[in-house]
Amino acid sequence: ICLYIPIKQSQNRLDRLTNASEKEYFRRRESPGYKLDPVGPVDTVIIITVASMYGATLFVLLYAWWNRNYPPIRRKNLLATTAMYITAALWLVGDIVTNGHVHLVGPFKYCIIWSAWFRMLFCYVNGCFVMIRLYALYRVFVQSRPSHSVSYWAPLIVLAVPILAFCITPTALDKMKIAYYIQSVELCNYTDPFRYTFMALMWLIWLTNLILMILIRKIQPSFREHHESFIISGAAIVNLVITTVVNVTNPTFALDLKLRSINTIFDCIGSILAPWIIIIFPCYQCFFHHHEYLRMWLDKLRADGLAKQYEISTETQFGNRCTSYSRLGSDKEHITRPQPEDNTEFMFHNSTLNIRL
């Protein structure tokens, strides 16, 4: 294995520099009172902490999949939520490496893979999934248009072009040392244009999300999907501000134990917050108040008069069969209220759910 977790602390990184120009470069970068901290046990604790947070999120996500036929969970579009989790996990892998929490040996010193194809690509894609939720709310509740047409997906496809160009170009131009590994300080370093271009792309996606948040601020969906998206986007923007400040003021922050630890923890919280906010409440209700909450859920939908927007009919039928769906706004699902006198058997019938947020 070419990537391993540190067990004991090595000597100060600055002392290990042998190249005079490199040593002078990092001395100029070093702020007063900062050290060039080696990889050590604290980094191991950080890795275990964030891995535990992702493990807990995975457990909740697996519970949601196990109960995927429960309508309040089904409505959350588990495929998109799972994709958020996977991109967040891959983003974390790139974060751990590029933030300097592990030793790199062998071919894993190829920094452009960790920086562009893990950290930056999946960070960007994760933000795009949030934008998909916001844009679906805008299409359905503001424009009264479906969330599964060509015009819905076209802007999202366009947004994929800049990040792919951003990842492919430095990979093809690797001889220019856009992202490279400095053995003496065990650091993946980037050129400033590469770093700031990525920050600009992230601000592009989150400013787009901010505009969508403003456009949907007055909508009244039945299940507060816009509130969920506001919390997710707000936390992500705060995290992006912190990341931008750290990268601008101290580009070699990975050499400082406190800064790299804070950056990794904030990235971890910002990336897994979305799956938690989206699925934790329906999962809780499914476990503790399964039938009672389902009845209330369907009654609220009927009382709000949003059957047209959600394209749901709540006719009462009885049985034990449920038709499933998986793609955002492209399949049909049958949903009905459970029989009031019998909380053990019910079926979902004669209804269509065309928005999964």
N, C-alpha and C positions, 0 to 999 in steps of 0.2 A: 504494500500500500504506500502511496506516495504523498499522502496528506495525513498528518498525525497531530494529536492534541498534546500540548506541552504538559509535562509532569513536574518539572522543576525549573526554576528561574535561571536564565543564563545571564552572562555579563551585560553591562550597559552597552546598548547598540552603538553609541557614538564612539566608545573606546575600541570597537572592533573594526572601524573604518580604516582602510589602508590607503585608499586613494585620497591625496591631499585636496583635490578639487571637490570631491564628494563630501569630505569632512567639512570644508569651508561652507559648502552649500547648505548642509544641514545645521551648521552653527548659525548661519544667518537666518534660517527658518525658525530656529528655536526661540520661543518667547521666554522672557524672564521668569524664573521659577519653575520652568518645565524641565522634565528629564526625557531622554530618549529611552523609554522603558522597554525592557526585554519582554519576550513572551514568557509567561509564567503561570502559576497556579490560579491567579485571579482570572486569567483568560479562560481557564478550564471551568471555573465556576460560572462564568458568563455563558459559555457554551451549554453547560448542563441546564442552566436556568431557562434559556430561550428554547432549548429542546423540550423541556418539560412543559412549557407553555404551548408549544406546537403539538405535543402529545395529548394534552388535555383537549385542545381544539379538535384534534383528529377523533378522539373518543366521542365528543358531542356530534361530530359530523357523521360518524358511523351509526350512531343511534338514530339520527335523522334518516339515513338511508334505510335502516331496518324498519322504520315506521313511515316509509315514503308514501304509502297510500293514505295517510292521514291528511285530509284536505288542507288544513292550515300549514302543515309542513310542505305538502306538495306544491302549494302556491308559491313557495319561496324559491322555486327553480333550483333544485339541488345540483343540477349539472353546472350551472353558472357559479353557485356558491362553492362547489368542490373545485372548480377551476380557479377561483380566487385563492383558495387554500393552497393549491399546488403551486401557483405562481408565487405566492408569498413564501412558501417553503424553499423554492429554488432561489428566490431573491435572498433569503436568509443565508443559504449556502455561499452565495457570492459575497454577501456582507461579511461573514465570518472570515473568509479568506482575505478579502481586500482591506478589511479593517485591522488585519495583523494579529488575529487571535490564535493562529496556528503556524507551525513550521511547514514550509513547502520544500519538497525535495523532488528530484527527477523531473519528469515532463509536466508536473503540476505547477512548475514555476512559470508556465506560459500565461502571463498575466492577462492578456487580452481576452482569453476565454472567461476568466472569473469576472473581470470588470465589465466587458461589453455584453457577453452572452448569458451571464448569470445575473449579476447585480443590476445592471442597467436595463437590459431587455425585459426581465420579469418584473422589475419595479414599474416600468412603463406600462406593461400589459396589465398589471394589477390595477393601476389607475384607470385603464380603459374599461375594465369590467365594472368599476363604479360608474363610469360615464354611461355605460349601456343601461344601467338601472335608471339613472336620472333621465336619459333620453327617452326611455320607454314611458316613464311617467309623463314627460312633456308631450309625447305623441298621443297618448291615450286620453289624458285628462285636460290638456290645453288645446291640442289640435283636433281631437276626436278622430284620430287616424289609427290604423292598426300598427302593431309593433312587430310585424313579420313580413313587411313588403320590401321590395328592392330599394325604395327610397329610404327605408329605415337603416338598412345595412350599409348603404353606399358611403355615408360620412365616416362610419367606423372603419371601413376598409381603407379609406384615404388616410386615416390616422396611422395605419400600420406602415405606410411607406417611409416616413422619416426615420422611425426607429430601426427598420431593417437596413436602410441606407447607412445609418449611424454605426450599426454593428458590423456590416460587411466591409465598409471602407477601411477602417483601421486594421481589420484582420488581413485584408489584401495588401495593405501598406505597412506590414509589420516591420519591415526593414528600417522604417523611419523611427522606430522606437517610440510609438505613440503611448503604449503602455508596456512597461518593462520591469523586470525584477532586479533589485539591487541586493546581491547576496550578502554583502557585509552588514547590512542592517535588516535583512529579511523583510523587505518591503516591496510591495507592488506600487510603483510610482507611475503617474500619468503626466502627460504634457497639459499645460493650462488650457489650450483650445479644446482638447478632448474633454476635460473636466467641465468646462463652462458650457460646451455644447450640450452635454447631457443635462446639466441643470436647466438650460433653456427649454429642452424638450419636456422635462418634467413640469416646468411652470406652464408650458403650453397646454398639457393635458389637464392640469388642475385649475388653470384659469378658465378653460372650457367648462369644466365641472362647476366652477363658481358661477358662471353665466347661466348654466342650466338650473342651478339652485335658485337663482333670482327669478328665473322664468316660471318656476313651479311653486314659488313660495305661497301662493294663495289657493292652491288646489286642495280639495278635501277628499282624499281617498278613504276608503273604509278602514284600512288597517295601518295607517300612519307610515306608509312606505317612504314618504318624503322626509319624515322626521328621522328615520333610520339613515337615509342617505345624507341628511344634513350633518348628523353626528359623525358618520364615517368620513365625509369630505372635510369637515372641520378639523378632525384629528389629523388627517393626512396633510392638510395645508400647514398646520402647526409643525408637524414633523418635517415638512419640506423647508419651512423657514429655518428651523434649527440646523438642518443638513446644509442649507445654503450658507448660513453664517459661518458654520464650522469650516466648510470647504474654502470659503473666500478668505477668512482670517487666518486659517492654519491648514494649508493644503496637505501637510504631512502629519495630520492629527493621529494617524494610525500608530505613530511612534510614541504617543502619550497614552498611558494606561487609562486615565480617567476619561479622556475625550473619546477614545475608541470604544470604551465600555458604554458610555452614555449614548453614543451614536447607535450602537448595535441594539441596546435595549429599546430606544425610541423607535428604531426601524421595526423591531419585532412587534411591539405593541401596535404600531400604526398599520402593519401588514395583516395581523390576525384579528384586528378589531372588527373588520367587516363580517367575516363568517360568524363571529359570536353574536353581534348585534342582529344579524339577519335570522339566525335559526334558534338562538337560545330560548326565546320566549315560547314559540310554538312547541319546542321540545319539552320544555318544563310543563306546559299545559297538557301535552300528550301523556306525559308520565303520571302527573298527579290528578288531572281533571279531564280525562280523555273525552268522555261523552258529553259532559256538562259544557265544556268549552266549545266543542264542535257545534252543539245546539245554539249556544250564544253567538258563535261566529257566523252561522248562517242567518240567524235572526237579525243580527246587526247589518249584514249585507242587504237584506230585504228592507229593513227600516231606513237605511241610508238612501235607498232608491238608486243604487249604482249598478244595477244588474246589467244595464247596457254597456257601461264602461268595462266591467269585468266579464260581461257576456255569460252570466250565471243565472240559471233558473233553479229555484229552490223548491221544486215540487216534492212532496213527500212520497217516497216509495220504500219498499221494505225488501230485505233479502240480505245477501252477504257477498256481493260481487262488486268489484271496483275496476274501472277502466283506467289505465295509466297513461301518462304522457311524459315526455322528457325534454323536448326542444322548446326554446323560448318562443311562445306565441305561434306555434305551428301545428300543434296537436289539439285534440279535443278530449275533454274529460267530463265524465258524468258525475254530478254531485247532487245529493239531496240531504235533507235533514234526517237525523235518526228518529225512529219512532219514539214518541215521548214515553209510552208505557213499557218499552223494551230497550234497555241500554246495551244489550248484548249483540244485537244484529241490526245492521242497516246497510243500505246500498246507496251508491252515488249514481244518479240517473237523470237523463234528459237535461243536461246543462253543458255549457261550454265555457272554459276558462282560457281566454286568449291573451292574458297578461300575466306573466310570471316575474315577479320582481324580487 
